[in-house]
């Protein structure tokens, strides 16, 4: 994913709201199961276009959250 100024602004906003909560955030078990099932179907070439979009959306959100966690860590540890 290309980092744009808009992406950076959103990541900074999320991280600054409550860095500790951002660090502690984890998706639900149900969400994990859904994503793993989408990934498996994708590997097997069995993923309909609608579900491919769902997987791509999740991967984008996961990337944003990882970046927000990095920023939150930096805020909490003065880096």
C-alpha positions, 0 to 999 in steps of 0.5 A: 500500500502506498502511504499518502498524506491522507493515510498518514493523517488517519493513522496518526489520528487513530494512534493519538486517540488512545495509544494504549487501547490501540496497542491492545486492540485485537479482532474477534475470533469470528473475524479471524476465522472469516479472514482465514477462510477467505485466504484459503478460498483465495489460495484455491482459486475459489473466491468469488469477486464479492469475497475477493473485495471483502478480503482486500478490504480486510487486508487494507484495514489490517495494514492501517491498524498495524501502522497505527499500532507502530505509531501508538508504540512510538507515542508510548515509548517516546520514540 
